[in-house]
Amino acid sequence: MNQQILETIKKTAENELSLVKNVKELENWRVKYLGRKSEFVSIFHNLGQLPPEERAKIGNQANKIKNFLFNLFNQKEKEIKISPPEEKEFFDFTLPGYPYSVGHTHPLTKIFNEIITLFTSLSFVVVEGPEIEIDYYNFEALNIPQEHPARDMQDSFYLQTSKESRPCAQERGKLRAKSKEYLLRTHTSPVQIRVMEKNKPPLRVIVPGRVFRHEAIDASHSAVFHQVEGFAVDKRITFADLKGTLSFFVQGMFGKKVKTRFRPSYFPFVEPGAEVDISCFFCSGKGCRVCKHSGYLELLGAGMIHPNVFKAVGYPSKEYTGFAFGIGVERIAMLKYGIDDMRLFYTNDLRFLSQF
């Protein structure tokens, strides 16, 4: 090893660097002359084999050349970054772009929109409410007092609240003796109470939203699902008005040939109550596997608003009457699209969602 070899390496590296034109070539040059395994760096590892008088000279010159090459490298790197990009072959920008997938509305959102459109055409107003409710609105004001067996049908998620999150003294005065236990609402019906407390009849309202129940998740049950509550209050509203409203909804959603059937049923907040069935649109009511050969499909629950509900909001039940109904959005979607497992709505599988 001598000084002439070092100078030769320096000149060769300098000449090659002048030919570098892009970042990739610059990186190859750096690895070749300044990398850990480069010929130049190996000189420093072999200095110990030289006589003491040569070791100092060679080491000093090698350090100067190393610093010189580093400075050249940094300068060249700046030049490449500042310099304009290389000219590329001609590209026709008027050509059509590459195809890409476009998202669309989720099937549950589509059903929500269809329901809202149908009822707003009947002058119903859309109202939303809180998903975290107090026990009073979720149960008591809807004629479901403490220890009522109907509460077993709606296993609830109750919430532990800190002292800071409890109602202040002023709120407690407004709520009076109302239960202040917090829970995730089990239906959208609490909004019915909230609206009637603040507004006088006539009322025509629908309440779309998400609800929560402590359910074992399977093909037909979920801990989180969606409902649309609907109600109307005015003088001289009858069960016939309820039947006409729901028949209009059913035919708008499933077709004009579909018929409705009302069966007596029990719901604490309506009297009388009814289960609403529709004629099976898969078999035109003749009987098939979907309707279990009955010719009808169970759709929703409805009825005339119970006098105790009117009493809770201060409406004179002798002066006003009203009806209410609750629509399961997933239920409608499963019937309309022929889906047999409601879990498919929540798995975000594009193979399923792209069909709608």
C-alpha positions in Angstrom: 0.0 0.0 0.0 1.4 3.4 -1.0 0.3 7.0 -1.6 0.1 6.4 -5.4 -2.6 3.7 -5.0 -4.7 6.1 -2.9 -4.4 8.9 -5.5 -5.4 6.4 -8.2 -8.5 5.4 -6.2 -9.3 9.1 -5.7 -9.1 10.0 -9.4 -11.1 6.9 -10.5 -13.9 7.6 -8.0 -14.0 11.3 -9.0 -14.2 10.4 -12.7 -17.0 7.8 -12.1 -18.9 10.3 -10.0 -19.0 12.8 -12.8 -20.9 10.3 -14.9 -23.6 9.6 -12.3 -27.0 10.8 -13.4 -29.6 9.5 -10.9 -30.1 8.5 -7.3 -29.7 4.8 -8.0 -26.3 5.3 -9.7 -25.2 7.6 -6.9 -26.0 4.9 -4.3 -24.1 2.3 -6.2 -21.1 4.7 -6.3 -21.3 5.2 -2.6 -21.3 1.5 -1.8 -18.4 1.0 -4.2 -16.1 3.7 -2.7 -17.4 4.5 0.8 -19.2 1.3 1.8 -18.0 -1.0 4.5 -16.7 -3.5 2.1 -15.2 -1.1 -0.4 -11.6 -1.2 -1.4 -10.9 2.2 0.0 -12.3 1.4 3.5 -10.3 -1.8 3.6 -7.2 0.4 3.6 -8.0 1.6 7.1 -8.3 -2.0 8.3 -4.8 -2.9 6.9 -3.0 0.1 8.4 -1.8 -1.9 11.4 0.3 -4.1 9.0 2.4 -1.1 7.8 5.6 0.1 9.4 5.1 2.9 12.0 6.7 5.6 9.8 4.4 4.8 6.8 1.3 4.2 8.9 1.0 7.9 9.8 1.5 9.1 6.3 -0.9 6.6 4.7 -3.5 7.1 7.4 -3.4 10.9 7.1 -3.7 10.8 3.3 -6.5 8.2 3.4 -8.5 10.4 5.8 -8.1 13.4 3.5 -9.3 11.4 0.5 -12.2 10.0 2.5 -13.4 13.5 3.5 -12.9 14.6 -0.1 -15.0 11.8 -1.5 -17.7 12.4 1.1 -17.9 16.1 0.1 -18.2 15.1 -3.5 -20.9 12.7 -2.7 -23.0 15.3 -0.7 -22.5 17.8 -3.5 -23.6 15.4 -6.2 -26.6 14.3 -4.1 -27.8 17.9 -3.9 -27.4 18.4 -7.7 -29.4 15.3 -8.5 -32.3 16.4 -6.2 -32.3 19.9 -7.6 -31.9 19.0 -11.3 -35.1 18.5 -13.3 -36.3 14.9 -13.9 -35.2 13.0 -16.9 -37.3 13.4 -20.0 -39.7 10.5 -20.4 -41.3 9.1 -23.5 -44.4 10.9 -24.7 -47.6 10.2 -22.8 -51.0 11.0 -24.2 -52.9 12.6 -21.3 -56.2 12.5 -23.3 -56.3 8.7 -23.0 -59.0 7.4 -20.5 -57.8 6.7 -17.0 -57.3 3.3 -15.4 -60.6 1.8 -14.1 -61.0 1.8 -10.3 -63.7 0.5 -8.0 -66.2 3.1 -6.7 -67.9 2.6 -3.4 -71.7 2.7 -3.0 -74.4 2.8 -0.4 -74.5 0.0 2.3 -77.7 -2.2 2.0 -78.8 -1.1 5.5 -78.4 2.6 4.5 -80.4 2.0 1.4 -83.3 0.5 3.4 -83.1 3.4 5.9 -83.3 5.9 3.0 -86.3 4.0 1.4 -88.2 4.0 4.7 -87.5 7.7 5.4 -88.6 8.6 1.8 -91.9 6.6 2.1 -92.9 8.1 5.5 -91.8 11.7 4.7 -94.1 11.5 1.7 -96.9 11.1 4.3 -95.7 14.2 6.1 -93.8 12.3 8.9 -90.9 14.2 10.3 -87.5 12.6 11.0 -86.2 12.9 14.6 -83.1 11.4 16.2 -82.3 10.8 19.8 -79.5 9.8 22.2 -78.2 6.2 22.1 -77.4 6.4 25.9 -80.7 6.7 27.6 -82.0 6.8 31.2 -84.2 4.0 32.4 -87.2 6.4 32.7 -87.4 7.1 28.9 -86.4 3.6 27.8 -88.9 1.8 30.0 -90.9 3.5 32.7 -92.6 6.2 30.6 -93.4 3.5 28.0 -95.5 1.7 30.5 -92.8 -0.8 31.4 -92.2 -0.2 35.2 -89.6 -1.8 37.4 -90.0 -5.6 37.7 -92.3 -5.7 34.6 -91.8 -9.1 32.8 -91.5 -7.3 29.4 -88.0 -6.1 30.6 -86.8 -9.7 30.3 -87.5 -9.5 26.5 -85.0 -6.6 26.2 -81.8 -7.6 28.1 -80.1 -4.3 28.5 -76.6 -2.9 28.8 -76.6 -0.7 31.9 -73.8 1.7 32.4 -71.8 2.5 35.5 -71.6 6.3 35.8 -69.2 8.3 38.0 -70.5 11.1 40.2 -69.2 13.7 37.8 -71.4 12.3 35.0 -74.6 12.2 37.0 -77.3 14.9 36.5 -76.7 18.2 38.3 -79.1 19.5 40.9 -81.0 21.5 38.3 -81.4 18.5 36.0 -82.6 16.3 39.0 -85.2 18.9 39.7 -86.5 18.7 36.1 -86.4 14.9 36.1 -88.2 14.8 39.4 -88.8 11.1 40.4 -87.6 9.7 37.0 -85.2 6.8 37.2 -81.6 8.0 36.4 -80.1 4.7 35.6 -78.2 4.9 32.3 -78.2 2.3 29.7 -77.8 1.8 26.0 -81.3 2.2 24.5 -83.0 -1.1 23.6 -85.3 0.5 21.1 -85.8 3.9 19.5 -89.2 4.3 21.3 -87.7 6.6 24.0 -87.6 9.4 21.4 -91.4 9.1 21.2 -91.5 10.2 24.9 -88.9 13.0 24.4 -90.8 14.4 21.4 -94.2 14.3 23.1 -92.9 15.9 26.3 -91.8 19.0 24.3 -94.5 19.2 21.6 -98.2 19.2 21.4 -100.3 17.2 18.9 -100.7 16.8 16.0 -97.5 14.8 15.6 -96.3 12.5 12.8 -92.7 11.4 13.6 -90.3 8.6 12.6 -87.1 7.9 14.5 -84.4 5.9 12.7 -81.4 4.8 14.8 -79.2 2.2 16.3 -80.2 0.1 19.3 -78.5 -2.4 21.7 -79.5 -5.6 23.4 -77.6 -8.3 25.2 -78.2 -10.9 22.6 -76.3 -14.0 21.6 -75.1 -13.2 18.1 -76.3 -15.7 15.5 -77.9 -15.7 12.0 -81.0 -13.8 13.2 -79.8 -11.9 16.3 -77.2 -9.2 17.1 -76.2 -7.1 20.1 -76.3 -4.1 17.8 -79.0 -3.5 15.2 -81.2 -0.8 13.7 -84.8 0.3 14.1 -87.2 2.9 12.8 -89.9 3.9 15.4 -92.9 5.7 14.0 -95.9 7.3 15.7 -98.7 9.7 15.1 -100.8 11.6 17.6 -103.9 13.7 16.9 -107.7 13.8 17.6 -109.7 10.9 16.3 -106.8 8.8 15.1 -108.0 5.2 14.8 -106.6 1.7 14.1 -107.8 2.2 10.5 -105.3 5.0 10.1 -102.5 2.7 11.4 -103.5 -0.1 8.9 -103.7 2.4 6.0 -100.3 3.9 6.9 -98.5 0.5 7.2 -100.2 -0.9 4.1 -98.9 2.1 2.1 -95.4 1.5 3.6 -95.5 -2.3 2.8 -96.6 -1.7 -0.8 -94.0 1.0 -1.3 -91.2 -1.2 0.0 -92.2 -4.6 -1.4 -94.6 -3.9 -4.3 -98.3 -3.2 -4.8 -99.3 -6.9 -4.9 -98.1 -7.6 -1.3 -100.9 -7.7 1.2 -100.8 -7.0 5.0 -102.2 -9.0 7.8 -102.7 -7.9 11.4 -102.5 -10.5 14.3 -103.3 -9.6 17.9 -100.1 -9.3 20.0 -98.9 -7.7 23.3 -96.6 -4.8 23.6 -96.7 -2.8 26.9 -96.8 0.6 25.3 -99.7 0.0 22.9 -103.3 -1.2 23.4 -104.5 -2.9 21.3 -101.2 -4.3 19.9 -100.6 -6.3 16.7 -98.0 -8.2 14.8 -98.0 -7.1 11.1 -97.4 -9.8 8.5 -97.0 -9.5 4.8 -97.9 -11.9 2.1 -94.8 -13.8 0.9 -93.6 -12.0 -2.2 -91.3 -15.0 -3.1 -94.3 -17.3 -3.6 -97.1 -14.8 -3.9 -98.7 -16.2 -0.8 -98.9 -19.8 -2.0 -96.5 -21.2 0.5 -92.7 -21.8 0.2 -89.6 -22.6 2.2 -89.0 -18.9 2.9 -92.5 -18.3 4.5 -92.5 -21.9 6.0 -95.4 -22.7 3.8 -97.7 -20.3 5.6 -98.0 -17.7 2.8 -97.1 -14.9 5.2 -93.9 -13.3 6.6 -93.7 -11.6 10.0 -92.6 -8.0 9.5 -93.1 -5.6 12.5 -95.0 -4.7 15.6 -97.6 -1.9 16.0 -100.6 -0.7 17.9 -102.5 2.2 19.4 -100.5 4.2 22.0 -101.4 3.1 25.5 -103.2 5.7 27.7 -100.5 5.3 30.4 -97.9 6.6 27.8 -100.1 9.7 27.2 -100.4 10.1 31.0 -96.6 10.1 31.3 -96.2 13.0 28.9 -99.3 14.9 30.1 -101.6 14.3 27.1 -105.3 13.9 27.9 -106.1 10.4 26.6 -109.8 11.2 26.2 -108.9 14.0 23.8 -106.0 12.4 21.8 -105.3 9.1 20.3 -102.4 7.8 18.4 -100.6 4.8 16.9 -97.0 3.6 17.0 -95.0 1.0 15.2 -91.4 -0.3 15.2 -89.6 -1.5 12.1 -86.5 -3.7 12.2 -84.2 -2.4 9.4 -82.2 -5.6 9.2 -85.5 -7.6 9.0 -86.7 -5.5 6.1 -83.3 -5.9 4.3 -83.2 -9.6 4.8 -86.7 -10.1 3.4 -86.2 -7.7 0.5 -82.8 -9.1 -0.6 -83.3 -12.7 0.4 -80.5 -12.7 3.0 -80.5 -15.5 5.6 -77.8 -14.3 8.0 -77.8 -10.8 9.4 -74.1 -11.0 10.4 -73.3 -10.4 6.8 -74.3 -6.8 7.2 -71.5 -6.2 9.6 -68.5 -8.2 8.3 -67.5 -5.7 5.6 -67.0 -8.5 3.1 -66.8 -6.8 -0.4 -68.0 -10.0 -2.0 -71.3 -9.5 -0.2 -71.6 -5.7 -0.2 -70.8 -5.4 -3.9 -74.1 -7.2 -4.8 -76.1 -4.2 -3.7 
